[in-house]
Each structure stands twice: as C-alpha cells, then as structure tokens.
Amino acid sequence: MRYNISKKRSTKAERIVYEILKELHIPFKHRWIINGREVDFLIGKHVIEIDGHKQDSSKNIDLVEQGYTPLHFNNSEIINNRKNIKLCLEQIFSQKEQTQMVTQNMLR
C-alpha cells in the first residue's frame, strides 16, 4: 500500500531536494510509504533517500526486491552542494527520459 503522510517534519535537505525537483519539472511524491516503509521522495521506480547518518540496508533490499532503485544523498552533501545535487538529478532523470523515448520509438 502506498499513501502520503505528513510533510510537516521535512528537513532542510528535504526542502532543498523538493525545490530542485520542482525547478527541474520532475514529477515526484514526497514522504511516501512503500510496503510499510517511508521514503523521502518517489519518482517513478526511483527512490531518493536523504540520510542523516547511516543507510538502512534492509530497507534498500526491500526496495530493490520490489523493483525500485534507491538513490542516497547525505544531508550535508545537499545543503553544501546544491548545484552538484541539481546537476546529478538532472542527469539521472533526463537520461531516463531519453531512454524511454528511444524505447518508445523502437516499438513503433
């Protein structure tokens, strides 16, 4: 089951990623539940996790087993390197769109 939960406790890093995704016009869901586990951002089959200290390896395993690709960023990375995070997300998701377009053209 997937459903949205409260966004009131967003961190500074989450607010920055939220702004970046909006600027890049990337459709996303923020603070989403996938199979009982909360994820920071959901973009198609990609999950962006913003980690304070350490990653939850069992959560990663569950996400991968369900067909999701987890992407991890550290709070300080986001806060101190907004420009690089934006470039990274732009490259990941523009490449994804290009791949989808090529695949669609091949199917015609």
NUMARLUM-960512 format. One line per field, with one value per residue: z, x, y of N, C-alpha, C in turn; residue in one letter; residue number from 1. Coordinates in nm, 2 decimals, decimal comma. Each point is the difference from the previous one (the first is absolute). Example, Ala and Ser with C-alpha at 12.3 -4.5 7.8 and 13.67 -1.06 7.14 Angstrom:
<pts>
nz 0,78; -0,07 $
nx 1,32; -0,04 $
ny -0,57; 0,11 $
caz 0,00; 0,00 $
cax -0,09; 0,09 $
cay 0,12; 0,11 $
cz 0,00; 0,08 $
cx 0,09; -0,08 $
cy 0,12; 0,11 $
rest A; S $
nr 1; 2 $
</pts>
This chain:
<pts>
nz 0,00; -0,08; 0,09; -0,02; 0,07; 0,12; -0,06; 0,12; 0,00; -0,11; -0,04; 0,03; 0,01; 0,07; 0,06; 0,01; 0,02; 0,08; 0,03; 0,01; 0,05; 0,07; 0,02; 0,02; 0,06; 0,11; -0,05; 0,12; 0,09; 0,10; 0,08; -0,06; 0,02; 0,00; -0,01; 0,06; -0,10; 0,08; -0,11; -0,02; -0,12; -0,07; -0,10; -0,05; -0,05; 0,01; 0,10; 0,04; 0,07; 0,10; 0,02; 0,13; 0,03; 0,01; -0,09; -0,03; 0,02; 0,11; 0,01; -0,03; 0,07; 0,09; -0,01; -0,01; 0,09; 0,03; -0,05; 0,12; -0,04; 0,11; 0,02; 0,05; 0,07; 0,04; 0,12; 0,04; -0,07; 0,03; 0,12; 0,00; -0,08; 0,02; -0,06; 0,07; 0,11; -0,03; -0,02; 0,12; 0,06; -0,05; 0,02; 0,12; 0,02; -0,05; 0,05; 0,10; -0,02; -0,03; 0,10; 0,06; -0,05; 0,02; 0,12; 0,03; -0,05; 0,07; 0,09; -0,07 $
nx 0,08; -0,04; 0,05; -0,04; 0,10; -0,01; 0,00; -0,07; 0,06; -0,01; 0,11; 0,10; 0,06; -0,10; 0,00; 0,13; 0,00; -0,09; 0,07; 0,10; -0,07; -0,05; 0,12; 0,03; -0,12; 0,05; -0,10; -0,04; 0,02; -0,04; 0,09; 0,04; -0,10; 0,10; -0,09; -0,06; 0,08; 0,04; -0,03; 0,11; 0,05; -0,11; 0,09; -0,12; 0,10; 0,02; 0,08; -0,02; 0,11; -0,04; 0,13; -0,04; 0,00; -0,09; 0,03; -0,12; 0,10; -0,07; -0,01; 0,13; 0,02; -0,09; 0,05; 0,12; -0,03; -0,05; 0,12; 0,03; 0,05; 0,07; -0,01; 0,12; -0,05; 0,11; -0,05; 0,12; 0,00; -0,13; 0,02; 0,12; -0,07; -0,09; 0,09; 0,09; -0,08; -0,02; 0,13; 0,03; -0,09; 0,05; 0,12; -0,03; -0,08; 0,09; 0,10; -0,08; -0,03; 0,13; 0,03; -0,10; 0,05; 0,12; -0,04; -0,07; 0,10; 0,07; -0,10; 0,03 $
ny -0,12; 0,10; 0,09; 0,12; 0,05; 0,04; 0,12; 0,01; -0,12; 0,07; -0,06; 0,08; -0,11; -0,05; 0,11; -0,01; -0,13; 0,03; 0,11; -0,08; -0,10; 0,10; 0,05; -0,13; 0,03; -0,06; -0,08; 0,02; -0,09; 0,08; -0,06; -0,10; -0,08; -0,08; -0,09; 0,10; 0,04; 0,10; 0,07; 0,06; -0,06; 0,00; -0,05; -0,04; -0,07; 0,13; -0,03; 0,12; -0,05; 0,09; -0,03; -0,01; -0,13; -0,10; -0,09; -0,03; -0,10; -0,03; 0,13; 0,01; -0,11; 0,04; 0,12; -0,05; -0,08; 0,12; 0,01; 0,05; 0,12; -0,03; 0,13; 0,00; 0,09; 0,05; 0,03; -0,01; -0,11; -0,02; 0,02; -0,06; -0,09; 0,10; 0,08; -0,07; 0,01; 0,13; 0,02; -0,06; 0,06; 0,11; -0,05; -0,04; 0,10; 0,07; -0,07; -0,01; 0,13; 0,02; -0,08; 0,06; 0,11; -0,04; -0,05; 0,11; 0,06; -0,09; 0,03; 0,11 $
caz 0,00; -0,01; 0,03; 0,04; 0,14; 0,04; -0,04; 0,09; 0,07; -0,10; 0,04; -0,09; -0,12; -0,08; -0,06; -0,12; -0,10; -0,04; -0,08; -0,12; -0,08; -0,05; -0,10; -0,12; -0,05; 0,01; 0,09; 0,11; 0,12; 0,11; 0,13; -0,05; 0,06; -0,09; 0,08; 0,14; 0,03; -0,05; -0,09; -0,01; -0,13; -0,09; -0,13; -0,08; 0,07; 0,08; 0,14; 0,05; 0,14; 0,06; 0,12; 0,10; 0,05; -0,07; -0,09; 0,05; -0,11; -0,02; -0,07; -0,13; -0,05; -0,02; -0,11; -0,12; -0,02; -0,06; -0,13; 0,01; 0,00; 0,11; -0,02; 0,13; 0,02; 0,14; 0,03; -0,02; -0,15; -0,06; 0,06; -0,04; -0,14; -0,07; -0,14; -0,05; 0,01; -0,11; -0,13; 0,01; -0,02; -0,14; -0,09; 0,02; -0,05; -0,14; -0,06; 0,01; -0,10; -0,13; -0,01; -0,02; -0,13; -0,09; 0,01; -0,07; -0,14; -0,05; 0,00; -0,10 $
cax -0,08; 0,08; -0,09; 0,07; -0,01; 0,03; 0,13; 0,03; 0,13; 0,10; 0,13; 0,05; 0,05; -0,12; -0,06; 0,09; -0,03; -0,14; 0,01; 0,08; -0,09; -0,10; 0,07; 0,02; -0,13; 0,00; -0,11; 0,04; -0,09; 0,09; -0,04; -0,09; 0,01; 0,01; 0,00; 0,02; 0,12; -0,01; 0,11; 0,00; -0,06; -0,03; -0,01; -0,02; 0,06; 0,12; -0,03; 0,11; 0,01; 0,09; 0,05; 0,07; 0,13; 0,02; -0,11; -0,08; 0,02; -0,12; -0,09; 0,05; -0,02; -0,14; -0,03; 0,06; -0,09; -0,13; 0,02; 0,04; 0,14; 0,02; 0,10; 0,03; 0,08; 0,02; -0,05; 0,10; 0,02; -0,10; 0,00; 0,12; 0,03; -0,13; 0,03; 0,04; -0,12; -0,09; 0,06; -0,01; -0,14; -0,03; 0,06; -0,07; -0,14; 0,00; 0,04; -0,11; -0,10; 0,05; -0,01; -0,14; -0,04; 0,07; -0,07; -0,12; 0,02; 0,03; -0,12; -0,09 $
cay 0,12; 0,13; 0,11; 0,12; 0,03; 0,14; 0,06; 0,11; -0,02; 0,00; 0,06; 0,10; -0,07; -0,04; 0,12; 0,03; -0,10; 0,03; 0,11; -0,04; -0,08; 0,09; 0,08; -0,08; -0,05; -0,15; -0,04; -0,08; -0,01; 0,03; -0,08; -0,11; -0,13; -0,12; -0,12; 0,03; 0,08; 0,14; 0,04; 0,15; 0,04; -0,11; 0,05; -0,12; -0,11; 0,04; 0,05; 0,09; 0,00; 0,09; -0,07; 0,08; -0,06; -0,12; -0,05; -0,11; -0,10; -0,09; 0,08; 0,00; -0,14; 0,00; 0,08; -0,06; -0,12; 0,05; 0,06; 0,14; 0,03; 0,10; 0,09; 0,06; 0,13; 0,04; 0,13; 0,10; 0,00; 0,08; 0,14; 0,06; -0,01; 0,00; 0,00; -0,13; -0,09; 0,03; -0,06; -0,15; -0,04; 0,03; -0,10; -0,13; 0,00; 0,03; -0,13; -0,09; 0,04; -0,04; -0,14; -0,03; 0,05; -0,09; -0,12; 0,02; 0,01; -0,13; -0,09; 0,05 $
cz 0,00; 0,04; 0,06; 0,15; 0,02; -0,05; 0,09; 0,06; -0,11; 0,05; -0,10; -0,13; -0,09; -0,07; -0,12; -0,11; -0,06; -0,10; -0,14; -0,09; -0,07; -0,11; -0,13; -0,06; -0,01; 0,09; 0,11; 0,11; 0,12; 0,12; -0,04; 0,07; -0,11; 0,09; 0,15; 0,03; -0,06; -0,09; -0,01; -0,12; -0,09; -0,14; -0,09; 0,09; 0,07; 0,13; 0,04; 0,15; 0,04; 0,13; 0,09; 0,03; -0,08; -0,08; 0,07; -0,11; -0,02; -0,08; -0,15; -0,07; -0,04; -0,13; -0,13; -0,03; -0,06; -0,13; 0,00; 0,00; 0,11; -0,04; 0,14; -0,01; 0,15; 0,02; -0,03; -0,15; -0,06; 0,05; -0,06; -0,15; -0,08; -0,15; -0,05; 0,01; -0,11; -0,14; 0,00; -0,03; -0,15; -0,09; 0,02; -0,07; -0,15; -0,08; 0,00; -0,10; -0,14; -0,03; -0,03; -0,14; -0,11; -0,01; -0,07; -0,15; -0,06; -0,01; -0,11; -0,13 $
cx 0,09; -0,10; 0,09; -0,01; 0,05; 0,14; 0,05; 0,14; 0,11; 0,13; 0,04; 0,05; -0,12; -0,07; 0,08; -0,03; -0,14; 0,01; 0,07; -0,09; -0,11; 0,06; 0,03; -0,12; 0,00; -0,11; 0,04; -0,10; 0,10; -0,06; -0,11; 0,03; 0,00; 0,01; 0,03; 0,12; -0,01; 0,13; -0,01; -0,07; -0,01; -0,02; 0,00; 0,05; 0,13; -0,04; 0,12; -0,02; 0,11; 0,04; 0,07; 0,13; 0,03; -0,12; -0,06; 0,01; -0,12; -0,11; 0,04; -0,03; -0,15; -0,04; 0,05; -0,09; -0,13; 0,02; 0,04; 0,15; 0,02; 0,12; 0,02; 0,09; 0,01; -0,05; 0,10; 0,04; -0,10; 0,01; 0,12; 0,03; -0,13; 0,02; 0,03; -0,11; -0,10; 0,05; -0,02; -0,15; -0,05; 0,05; -0,07; -0,13; -0,01; 0,04; -0,11; -0,10; 0,05; -0,01; -0,14; -0,04; 0,06; -0,08; -0,14; 0,01; 0,04; -0,12; -0,10; 0,02 $
cy 0,12; 0,11; 0,11; 0,02; 0,15; 0,05; 0,11; -0,01; -0,02; 0,06; 0,11; -0,07; -0,05; 0,12; 0,04; -0,09; 0,02; 0,12; -0,03; -0,08; 0,09; 0,08; -0,08; -0,06; -0,15; -0,03; -0,09; -0,01; 0,02; -0,07; -0,10; -0,13; -0,11; -0,12; 0,02; 0,08; 0,13; 0,03; 0,16; 0,05; -0,12; 0,06; -0,12; -0,12; 0,04; 0,06; 0,08; 0,00; 0,10; -0,05; 0,10; -0,06; -0,13; -0,05; -0,12; -0,11; -0,09; 0,08; 0,00; -0,13; -0,01; 0,08; -0,06; -0,13; 0,04; 0,07; 0,15; 0,01; 0,11; 0,09; 0,07; 0,13; 0,03; 0,14; 0,11; 0,02; 0,10; 0,15; 0,07; 0,00; -0,01; -0,01; -0,14; -0,10; 0,02; -0,06; -0,15; -0,04; 0,03; -0,10; -0,13; 0,00; 0,05; -0,12; -0,10; 0,04; -0,03; -0,15; -0,04; 0,04; -0,10; -0,14; 0,01; 0,01; -0,13; -0,09; 0,04; -0,07 $
rest M; R; Y; N; I; S; K; K; R; S; T; K; A; E; R; I; V; Y; E; I; L; K; E; L; H; I; P; F; K; H; R; W; I; I; N; G; R; E; V; D; F; L; I; G; K; H; V; I; E; I; D; G; H; K; Q; D; S; S; K; N; I; D; L; V; E; Q; G; Y; T; P; L; H; F; N; N; S; E; I; I; N; N; R; K; N; I; K; L; C; L; E; Q; I; F; S; Q; K; E; Q; T; Q; M; V; T; Q; N; M; L; R $
nr 1; 2; 3; 4; 5; 6; 7; 8; 9; 10; 11; 12; 13; 14; 15; 16; 17; 18; 19; 20; 21; 22; 23; 24; 25; 26; 27; 28; 29; 30; 31; 32; 33; 34; 35; 36; 37; 38; 39; 40; 41; 42; 43; 44; 45; 46; 47; 48; 49; 50; 51; 52; 53; 54; 55; 56; 57; 58; 59; 60; 61; 62; 63; 64; 65; 66; 67; 68; 69; 70; 71; 72; 73; 74; 75; 76; 77; 78; 79; 80; 81; 82; 83; 84; 85; 86; 87; 88; 89; 90; 91; 92; 93; 94; 95; 96; 97; 98; 99; 100; 101; 102; 103; 104; 105; 106; 107; 108 $
</pts>
